[in-house]
Amino acid sequence: MRHSIRSQQPSDHRETPRSTRPVRDPFGDDSAKRLERAALVSVLLPGTKADLRNPLGELASLAESAGVKVVDMMVQKRMTLSPKTGLGKGKLAELVERVTESKANVVIFDNDLAPRQIRELEEAVGCKVLDRSELILDIFALRAKTREAQLQVELAQLEYTAPRLRGLWTHLERIAGAGGGTAAGAVGGVGTRGPGERQIEIDRRVVHDRISFLRREIEEVDKRKQREVQSRSDQFTVSLVGYTNSGKSTLLNKLTQSEQYTADLLFATLDTKTVRWSLGEGRAVLLSDTVGFIRDLPHHLIASFKATLEEAIHANLLLHVVDISSPTAWQQMESVDEVLKSLGCENIPQLTLLNKIDVADDVSLAEMLGRHRADVLQISALTGEGLDALIAEVTRRAKGDALDATVRIPHHEGKLMTELCGLSDVRSRRYTDEAVELDIRINRAQLRQLQGRYPALSVLQSH
């Protein structure tokens, strides 16, 4: 099985295909664009979650997000990865030839490779070799702008790199071997073997110390984040989760009139943003946008970004946004479910939002998903279609923990009166010389929050 985009290379009279155009980094200027030319490789193993109709489509999008120009693609089906290079001998020879012809200066595998495999591949093709995890980590490093995100990305990178340190010193091994000696103490080993080994140990110690430091820093971030999330425990909280580029940030902006950055790039945003979402009639909840997930997301990233995902872990309701226009919507949804399960979120109430119905070509997929999952709504975050139904459903769920109460508010507490009326259904009012008594229906958590903030609020009766 062979996929190549060499036949699609631009000429004077042909438009450059979108998948091979260099991408302007939205976080920097064009002068900082990466000029790497990548050959993409996928070894399709039994049980792969890749889209068999376009097995390298997602990796090409990831490469594009990293600012890399894709110049060739190659796919091989195997039962297992070759222990030496991942590929069979024939395919490796073909890859070497194609790298030369396409003038690629980096090869990116859609598989996770062992250090030895990367080392052997680099020697064979004569250029840098990355695996899927390294590419994703690189994109996260490119996108991380806050200190919290930068700490988490650095930790994930170091935890990935630590077991591979010996591979960074293979040039010393080759120097040692050049002297012709093989026994201990032979010519060629002196001055190379010792320093090399010492340098590996120094590097390991430095990396270990840095990892320990980052873990302590992230632990403090995690504690601070938990306190922040728990401080909102008396409010109804909703978190957007979903595959990367499914439209979560666009939906957040549409629902709350926010200005969260959006782009047609994988992992356009990494940082969680929480804003107040007004549902109408004075009701509001807190809505959070979280980092997008992806197939085979490196487990180091999931662990490192746990603090960022606290919003989802402690949410009252998850809105699972699915790009229904994608032919791999089902697989993307399952990938998100797997990550949520690994975070312990599988029992949080969830509403599935089939987004981008305005551009979806195949309505049968939406119908199938609707039959196989409970609580499904079809929406378009871009056009607003279906959002009224979404607001009504979230309102119903937020009111699910409501109670009827009689409260008393002094006349001079005008701010309290305004806020209470905005958060509740006022059934009746009775005025006295000093205060007003109201019969209301309100969310229990919101009533507790008001009591904490306004000591003048008296609850005379509740049930």
N, C-alpha and C positions, 0 to 999 in steps of 0.2 A: 504494500500500500504506500503510495508516494504522493505527497502534496508539495507543490512548488509554486511560488509566486514569481519565479524568475520571468515567466512569460508575461507577467503583468507589469514589468518594470516600465517606468515612464519614458517616453520618447518625446520628440519635438511636437508631435501631433496627437499624443494621447494624454488623457487626464490621469494624474496619479491616483491609484486606488486609495480609498480612505484608510484601509488597514495598513498601508505602507507610508502614509504621509508623516513627516516629523510633526510632533505636537508641541505647541507653545506651552511651556510650563506656566500655569496660571499663577504660580507663586514666585515667579522670577522673570527676568527679561529674556529676550530671545538670544542674547549673547551668551547666556549660561546654558543654552540647550546642549544636551548630550548628542554627540555625533556618532555614537556607536551604531554599527550595522550588525544586526543579529540574525543568526540562523536558528530557527526554532525546531526542537526535536521532541517527539513524544513516543514513549514506549507504552503501547496499550496492553495492559495486563488484564487477566480475567477479573471481572467484577469492577472494572473502572467506572467512575462516575462521570467521565468526560462525555460530551455530546459526540456520539459516533458519526453524526452527519457533518460535524465541523470540529474535529478533535483538538485543533490548535487555536480555535477562535478565541477562547478566554485567555490563553497565554499571550496571544497577539495583542489583546486589549490591555493586558497587564504590562506588556513591553511598551506599548504606546503610552500608557500612564507614566512609565518611567522615562519617557523621552527617547526611546530607542527606535530606530528604523528597522523594520522587519524586511529582510531581503531574501529569505528562503525558508521553506518549511519541509520537514520530513517526518514521516510516521512509520513505526514498525510495530507489528503485533508479535508479542512473545508471551510465553507462559510465565517466565520469571525474568528479572533483570540479570544480564550477564554480570557475574561477580567482578570482572575486570573493568569493563567499560560501560556496562548497561546494555550495549548493542551487540548484535552478532558481528562476526568478522566482515562479512560482505557489506552490511549496512555501515559499519565503521569506515570501511574504505570509501563507500559512496559519500559519506558525510565529509571526509577529508577532501574529496574531489569537489564537492559542492561548496564547501567553505572557500576553497581557492577560487572557484569560478565566480562566486557572488561577492568576493572580497569582504566577507564577514570578518569582524574582529572580535566577536563574542558569540558563543553558542549557549543557548538557554534551553534546558531540559524541563519538560512538564512533569518531571518525576523528582523525588528526593534522592540524591546520590550520596554514596559514602565518600569519605575523603580520598580513598584509594582510587575510586572510579573517576573522580574529578581530576586527580593527578595524571592518571593514564590517558584520559581524554585530552587534557591540555597538551600532553606530549605528542599525541597523535595529530591533533588538528592545528597545533601551533598558535593557539590563541586562548583567551580567557574562556572558562566554562562556568556557568552558573546553573544551579538547580532551581526548582520552583520556589522553595522556601527563601532562598537568598534573594530572589527577585522581589517577592512580596515584602521582605524585610527592607529592601532598598527603597521601595515605594513608600513604606511607612516612614522611613528616615527622611525622605524627601518632603513628605507632607506634614511631619510633626513640627508644629510651631510653638506650642506652649511647653513650659518646662515639664509639666506632668507627662505629656505625650513623648517628649524627648527622652525622659528617664526610662519610660516603659519600652521604647524602641531600642535604646542602647542596651538595656538588660536582655531583651530578646535576642539581639544580635550577638552579644557576648556569650550567652548560653548556647547559641548555635555554633559559635566559632570555637569555644573552648576545646571540644573533643577533636577539633581539626587542626590544632596548632602545629603538630608535627609536619603536616603537609606544607606549611609555610617555609619549612627549612629543607626541602628536598634538594635545593641547589647545593647545600653543604654536603649532602650525601653523595651527590654526583662528583663534587670536588674531591671528596675522600676517595672515591672509587677510581679517580683518574690516575692515582699514583701507582696502580697496579697491584698493591698489596691487599690481601684479604684477611690475614690473621691479625689478631689483636696486636697493636703496636707497630704494624707494618707501615712502610713509607706511604704517605697520603693520609693516614689517619691522624698523625701528629699535627696539632694546630688546627684541625678541622673537626674531628669527631668530638673532642672535648668541648671546645667553645660552642659547637652546635648544640650539644646536649645541655650545656649550662644555659644557653640562651633559651632553649625550650623550657627549662625549669623556671627561669626568670620570667618568661612570658606567662607561663601558667600561674605563677604566684601573683604577678601583676593583674592578670585577668581575674583570678580568684578574689583578690582584694577588692577590685573594682566591682565585681558582681555582689560581694557582701555589702559594699557601700550602697550600691543602687537598690538592693533589696531593702535595706534599712530606710532609705529615702522614700521608696515606693510604699513601704509599710506605713510611714507617717502620712503620705498622701492618701493611702487607703483609709486610715483611721479618720483623717479629716473629712474625706468624702463620705464615709459612713455617718459621721456626726451631722454632716450637711443634709444627707438624705433623711436620716432619722428625725431631724428637726422639722421635716415636712411630713412626718408620719400622720399628722392629724388632718392632712389634706388628701384628696383623691388624686393619685398620680397615674399618669398614662405614659408609656414609653413606646416609641417607634422602633421596631427591629426589622431586619430584613437583609436580603442579599445586597451587596454593594451595587450602587447605581440603580436601585429599584425605585427611587423617587422619594425617599424618606424626607430629605431636606426640602424638596419642592413642596411636599405635603405640609410640613411644618410651617413653611412660609405662607402657604395658602390659608391655612387654618388660623394663624395667629398674626398675619401681616408682619412677619419678621423678615430679616434680611440675611438668613443663613446662606453661606456660599454654596452654590450649586454648579455642577459642570458635568458634561458627558464623559466622565473619567471614572475609573474604578478607584475607590478610596479617596474621593475628592476632599472629604473632611474626616478628621479623626477624633475631634474633641466633642464631648457631649455638651449639648446646649439645652437648658431647661427654661421654658417661658410659660407665662400665664395664658391659658386658652379659654376665652370667653365662649360659653355655650349658648348665650342668650338668656333673657329673662333674669339677668343678674347673676347667673350661675357661672362658675369658672372652675377649671381643674388645672393641674400642672402637666405640661406636655414636654417630654424629653426626646431628643434625637440622639441616637447612639451610633457608634462606628458600624459600618456595614460588614457583613460576614462574606465568606467565599468558600468554595469547595476546597477541601484539604487545607484549611487555614492552619498554619504552623502552631503547634500546641504551645510553644514558647510565647507566641503573641497572645493567645487566649489567656494564659496565666498572667502575663505582664499587664494586659489591659483589663484585668479584673476590676481595678479601681474605676476605670472609665465606664465599665458596665454596671456599676452599682445601681444606677438609675433603673435598669431593667430588672435587676435581681430583686429590688424592693418595690417594684411597681404594683399598683392595684389592678392594672389592665395593660396587656401588651397588644399593640396594633402591629400585626405581622404584615408588612407591605411586600407584595409579590408583583414583579414585573410580568404581567400576563401577556405582554407582546413578545416576550422571549420564548423561543421554542424549547428552552430548557427550564421553564418555570417550575415544573414539578421537581426536578432535581435540585434547583436552587432552594425551593421551599424545604425539602428534606435536609439540605445542608444546614439551613438556619435552625431547623428543629434539633439537629444533632448538637450544635453549639449551645443552644438554650438548655438542652438536657445536661450537657457537661457543666453548665453554670448553676444547675439546680433550679431552673426556671420553668420546668415542664408542667408544673401544677398551677402556675399563675394563669388566671382567666385570659383568654386570647381571642382576638377578633381578627380574622384574616381579610386583608384588603387586596382585592385583585386590581392593581393599579394599571394605568395606561390603556384602558379599554378604548380610548379614542383612536389609538393606533394599532390595536390588536387585529391581526388578519384572521385568526382562527378562533371563533367564539365557542367552538366545541370544547376547547381546552378549559375555558372558564366554566362551562357547564359541568364538565367532568370534575373539576376541583370543587365546585359547589356541591356536588353529590357526595364527595368523599370526605369533606371537612364540615364540621359544624360552624355556625356563626361566620358566614362569608358575605362580604359586600363587594360589589363591583364599583370602582370609582375611577376618576381621572383627576389627579392632583393638579394637572396643568389647566384643564378646562373647568374644573369644579363639579363635574358630573358625579352624582352620587354622594356628595359631601353632606347634603341635608340629611340623608338617611344615616350617615355616619354620626353626625352631631346628635341626632335623635337617639341613636343606640347608646352612645357614650353617656348622654344625659340620663337615660333610663338606668344604666348601670351605676352611675354616680349617685343617683337618688335611691338606689336599692338599700342603702343603709340609713334611711331617713327615719325621723321620729317626729311625733307631734309634741309641741311644748308650749308652755305659757311663760313668757319672759317679761321682765320689768326693766325699763330703761329711764333714767332721770332725763328731764327735759333738756338739760345743758349738754348732754352727750350726743350732739348732732352727728358727729362722724360715725359713732357706733350705730346710730339709727340708720344712716345711709348704707353702711356696709351690711348690716343685718338684713335690711330689706332687699339688698342686691343678691344675697345668698339664700334667701328663703322664700317660701310662699306665705304671705301674710293673710290669714283667714279673717281676723277681726282685730279691732283696736278699742281700748278703753282708756280714757284720759282722767287723771287725777290732778290735784294741784301741783304735785312734785314730779310726777312720772307718767309714763304711758305703759300700759300692759298690752302685749300682743299675743295672739294665738297664731303660732306659725308651724310650718312643716319644713324641716331642715336636715341636712346631713349631720349625723352624730359627730363625725370628726371635725366638721367645720364649726359646729356649736362649741366643742371643746376648745378649738383654737381661739374663738372669740372670747370665751371665758378667761383664757389665759392672758389675752392681750388687753381685755377691758374688765378690770375688777368691778366696775359699776354695774355690769350685766348680772342680773339676778334671774335664776331659773326657778320659777315658782312651782312648776309641774312639768313632767315629761313622761311619755309612754310610747 
